[in-house]
Amino acid sequence: MESNYASRIAAIRVITRWLQAGTFPDRAIPDSPDRGFIMDLVYGTVRQRRTLEWLLSQQVSRMPQGETLAALLVGTFQLFYMTNIPDYAAVGATVAAAKRISGRSTGFVNGVLRNLARQRETLTTTLASQPAAVRLSHPDILYNRWLHAFGTETTDALCAWNNRPAETVIALLPHCGITTAEWIKRALAIGDDIKFEPHPAAPDTSITLPHGAPPLTTLPGYEQGWFIVQDPATNAAIDLLAPQPGDRILDACAAPGGKTIQIASRLMAAAPGSDTPAELLALDFHKERLEFLRENLERIGMNWVKIEHNNAATFNSDKPFNRILLDLPCSNTGVLRRRPDARWRFTRHRLDNLLHQQRAILNQAVKLLAPGGRIVYSTCSIENDENMAQIERCLTLHPQLRLENTTTHHPVHNQTDGAFAAALILN
């Protein structure tokens, strides 16, 4: 029995810490043989939080707190969204987990979950008549913003997209010379029952891994550095940056490093055999995240890339750069499938703080740019405030810049992560 509820214990504890302290759920999930199932429980519960709380509100007069609420959310998620789990298993294992964590509320959790299971059909019908933001489990502030920007159909489709588990996508690095067809052929040797497919948005460079695929470390080319985990929308910013051998390049908000590695790989592909194809500096304010980048650069064989812990909003250099990538801190509204907790952190106050931070970094980057050089401004947001509105403001403040091009990826329209990128040229 213990193996059946140990994963629920882990999930309830992660959700409790998230509810009480705002801990990032993905960083709190423990390594264990059941990590995949725990991740499904945690991510699903976080995604569907608003809907789950509505369902619970139909059973309780006052919402509980702490571990009791976490247990109820995890149990309700299983009953309404994990239909492959029998009711007796979802209820029994969750109640057993709640008893192990805190026996005081075991009877309450058991009663509420059993009532939900009995009334599921009626509750599902009633839920269908609730406001869209409740049914689709998004905060009103986001739903209403998107409704104004995109209309009802696209907004509802976007919310539905955000509520689906995100597949893992790997990007093959250009300097390795491996095609998607070649990689898939090698991967099938692991097991022909696993379905690897080229990503429709980038079939020549990206591969979608199925749910339940083997660990990344066991896949072909991991040790050789053939690929990184990266959505195809990411490449738009690198395309606009157009790095060339001999360039002096700054990746000003580099961690965790996916774009840094893509830049370096393109440079290595364009200058095969060169020990240092360009001067590439990866900068980030978060020192601990730079260690992850350092490890990946070493694994892939890119030790020539320089890494520096610094603040992009105040960073100075005696020598200008002719390519600067700004992959800026943002609201993450284009990647809510992958970061489900970000929807619940979105507020007007937080957005205003991000806008101020983005402007400070962009204004500082202008000072570091060589004549004729380019800045690529990039976010994983779909909010106009963080995207085109920031570019228009920058062009007004800095008339010496001109806008060369922009790209926008919208999850509903492109079937990728949401992303924005703009290339600015210094005249």
N, C-alpha and C positions, 0 to 999 in steps of 0.2 A: 504493500500500500504506500510505503514511504516514497518510492520512486514515482508514484502517480501524482503525489501532491508537492514534491520538492520543487518542481518547476513553478507551481502556483505560489509557493512561499517566496521564491526569488522574485517573481513578477509583482506580488503584492508589496514587497519591501521596496522595489524600485519605484512603483507608483506612489507609495507613501512618501518617499523622499522627494519625489517630484512635486506632489501636492503641497508638502509642508515647506520645502526649502528651495523649490525651483531648480533642483538638480537636473542637469541634462540627462534624460533617460538613457540615451545611447551609451553614455560614458559610465553608467551605473550598472549595466547588465553584466553579470558575472560570466567568466569563462567556465563552461561546463558542457558535458555531453548533450544537454538539452538546450543549449544556447539558442538554437534556431527557433524552438517552440517558445522559449521565454521571450525572445524578441518579437515573435508574432503576437503574443499576449500583450506585451508592453506597448508596442507601437500601435496595435489595434485599439487598445483601451484609450491611449492618448488621442488618437485620431477621432474616435467616436465619443469623446468625453461628454459633449453637450447633449447628444442624443441619449447616452446612457444615463445621464443625470435626469433627463426628462422622464425616462422610463422608471427610474427609481422614485421620482417625485409622485408617481401614480400609486406608490405602495407605502411611502413613509410621509408622515406629517412634517417632520423636521429632518433635514439631511444630516447624517452622522459625519464624523470627522476622522482624520488619521487612518489607522490601519483598517478600521471597520469600513470606512468609505472605500478605501482601496480594494478591499476584498469584494465588496459589492460591485464595484465597477468591473473588476476582472471577471467575476462570475457572470454578470449580466452580459458582458461582451461575448463570452463563450456561448451563452444561451441564444443570443440573437444574431451573432455574426460568424460563429464557428460551428456551422451546422453539421460538420463531420464528427463532432464530439457528442455522444449521447447525453441527454439531460442528466441522467443519474451520475455520469462520470463528471460532468461539469459542476454539478451541485456538490456531489460527495467530496471530490478532491479539493474544491475551493473551501468548503466548510472545514475539512480536515486541516487545510493550510491555515485558515483563520484560527482554529483551535490551537495549533502549534505556536502561532505568533502571539495571540492574545485570547485566552479562553473566555474572557468576559462577554464577548459579543457573539459567541458561536451560535446560540439559539436564534438570535435576531437575524444573523446572516442566513442561516438555514431557512427560516420562515420566509424571508423576503425573496430569496432565490426560488424557492419552491412555488410561491405565489406567481412570480414572473413566468416560470415555466408553464404553469397551468393557464395563465391568462395571455400567453404569447400571441395567439391569433387575434384576440380582441385588441390588445395593445398595439399590434402592428397596424391594424386598420385605423385606429385612432391617431397613431403617429403620422400616418399618411396625410392627415388633414392639418397638421401643424405647419407653422411658417417654415419656409425653405431653409433658413439658417439653422433651425432646430433639427429638421429632418436630415440635413446634410452636415450637421455638426461643425459649424463655423461660427466665429464671433460676429455679431451684428456689424461691427465697424468694418470688417473686411467684406462681408457679403454686400453691404450697401455701397461701399466704394466700387466694388467690381460691377454691381448692378448699374451704377451710373456710367462707368467707363466702357463696359462690354455688352450690356443688355442681359435680359433674363436667361435666354437659351445658353449663351456662352458661360455666364456665371454659374448656372446650375451644372453644366458640363465640367467646368473647372473644379467645382467643389467635389463632384463625383470622382474626378481624376485624382484629386488630393487624397481621397479616402481609399484609393486602391494601393495595396502594397507595391513599393517600387522594386522593379527588377534591378539586378546588378548589371552594369554595362562596362565592358573593358574596351579601352582604346589601344590599338596596336601602335607602337612608336615607329615613326617613319625611318629612323636611322637603322632599324633592325632589318628592314626589307622583307618582312613577313606579311603575306596577304591574308585576308580573312579566310579564304578558302583553304589555304595551307594550314592555318592555325586550327580551324575546325576539324580538318582531317586528322591532325595530330591529337586533338582533344578526344575524338571519337574512339581512340585507342584505349582511353580510360574506361569507356563503357558505351556501347552503341545505343543504349536505352536513354541516354541523356541527350536532349535536343538543344544544341547551340545554334543560334541563328544570327546572320548579319543584321545589324540594326537598320531599319528602313530609312532612317534619316541620314545614315552614313555607312552604307553597306560595304564600302571599300576599306574602312578603318576601324569600325566599331562592331562589337559582338555582344549580343544579349545572352546572359547566362540564365538558365531556367531556375525556378525556385527549387531549392534542394540540391543545387549543383555542388560538386566537391569543393573543399576549401581552396581559396585562391593559391595558397602556397603549393598545392599539388598539381596545378594546371601547367600545361606546356609553356615554357619560357619564363616562368616566374623568377627563377634564380638568375636567368640570363638577362632579365630586365626587358622583355619583349613588350610588356603591356603595363598599363596602370588602370585603375578604376576611374572612369570619367564618362560623363554623359556627352553625347555629340554636340549639344548646344555650346559647350565650353570652347570648342574649336573656333567659333566665330571671332572671338577676341584675338586669338593668335593669328588668324587669317588677316585681320585688319592691322595687326602689329607688323606683319611681314618681316620678320627678323632675317638679317643677311649676315654672312660671314664677315668678320671684321667690325661689326657694329659694337657700340658701347651701349648696353641695355640694362635698364633698371626694372626689376619686378618689385614694385614698392610695397605690396601687401601679399607676400608670396605664400605663406603657410596656408594649407598643408602642402602645397607645392605642385599640384597637378599641372598648372599652367607653366610654371618654371620648367618642369620636365619636358613639356611639349615644346617650349621654345628651344631648349637645349637640344632636343632630338632633331628638330628641323635644321638647326645649325650644323649638327654633326652629319646629317644626311646631305647637306649642301657642300660640306667640306670634308669628305671622307679622308681619314688618315691624319687629320689635324689634331694635335693635342689640345689646342685651345682655339676653337673656331671663331670665338668672339669673346668679348668681355661682358659677362653676365653676372649681375649682382642681385641676389635674392634677399630682400629685406622684410622684416616683420617685427611688430611690436611685442608679440607673444613668444617669449623665449622657449617655452616648453614645446610649442608647436613646430618650432624650427628644428628641434631634434628629430622629429618624425621626417621632415624634409631631408635632413642630413643623411639619415639612414637610407632613405629611398635613393638619393643621389649616389651613395656608395654602392648600393646593390646594382644599380643600373650602369655604373661606370661613368659617372659624370662628376668626378671629383674636381674638375676644373672650374665648376660653378662656385662662385664666392657667396658666402652666407654672412649676413650681418644682422644683429639684434639692434633695432633702432625704430624710431617713431617716424612714419612717413610724413606726418604733418609738420615736422620740424627738421627733417633730415636735410643736410647740406652736403655739397660736394664741390671741390675745387675745379673739377673737370665736368663739363656738361655731358648729358646723354643724348644720343640721337634716336633712341627708342625707349619709351617708358610705358609700362603696363600698370594700370591701377585697377586691380580686382578688389573693389572697395567693400568694406563692411556695409551690410545692407539688411533689409527686413526679411530677406529670404523667402519672399512670397512666391517666387518662381519654383521653389524646391520644397514645398510643404509636404509632398509625398515622402521625401527623404528625411525631412526634419519636422515631424508632425507637431512637436511642441511649440514650434515657432508661431503657429497661428494664434496660440493663447498668450503669447508675449507681445503681440502687436497692439500698440496704443498710439494715440496721436503724439503724446509726449516722447515716446521712444523714437517714433519716426522723425520728429523734429531734431532730436539729438543726433540721429544718424545723418540727417541732411547737413547739419552743421559740421560733423566730422568729415563727410564726403567733400564738402566745399573746402575745408582747410587742407586736406590732402591734395586735392586738385590744384588749388592755388599755389601750393608749395611746389608741385611738380612742374608747373609752368616756369618757375624760376630755374629749374634744373635742365631745361630742354635746350638743345643746340639749335641754331637757325636751320630750318629745313627739316628738323626732326619731328617726330610724331608722338603724341600721347594717345593711348587707347584707354578709354574710360569704360569699365565693365562692372555689371552687377548681376546677381541672380534674383533680381526683383522684377515684378511686372507692374510696379507703381510708377506712374509718370513723374511724380514728384522726385523720385530718385534717379530717373533716367533722362528723358529729353528735356524736362524742365531744368535740370542741373546743367545740361550742356548749353541751353539757351542763355542761362544766367552767366555761365563762364564766358561765352562769346561776347556778351555785353561788357563784362569787366575786363576782358583781354582782347581788344580788337586786333591785336597782332596774330591771333589764331584764326584759322578757318576750319570749318567742318568738311572733312573729306567724304565720310560715309558713316552710316549706322546700320546695325542689324538688330532685329528683334526676334526672339523665339518665344512663342506662347504655347503652353502645354496642350491646349485644346487644338490649336491650329497645326502645330508642328509635331505633336506626339513626342516631345522631348521635355527636359527641364525648361523652365522659363529663364530667359537671359536677355540682357541688353548690352550692346557694345557700340561705342562711337570713336572714330579716329579723328583727332584734332592735329592740324599741321601748323607749325610755327613759321610764319612767312619771313 
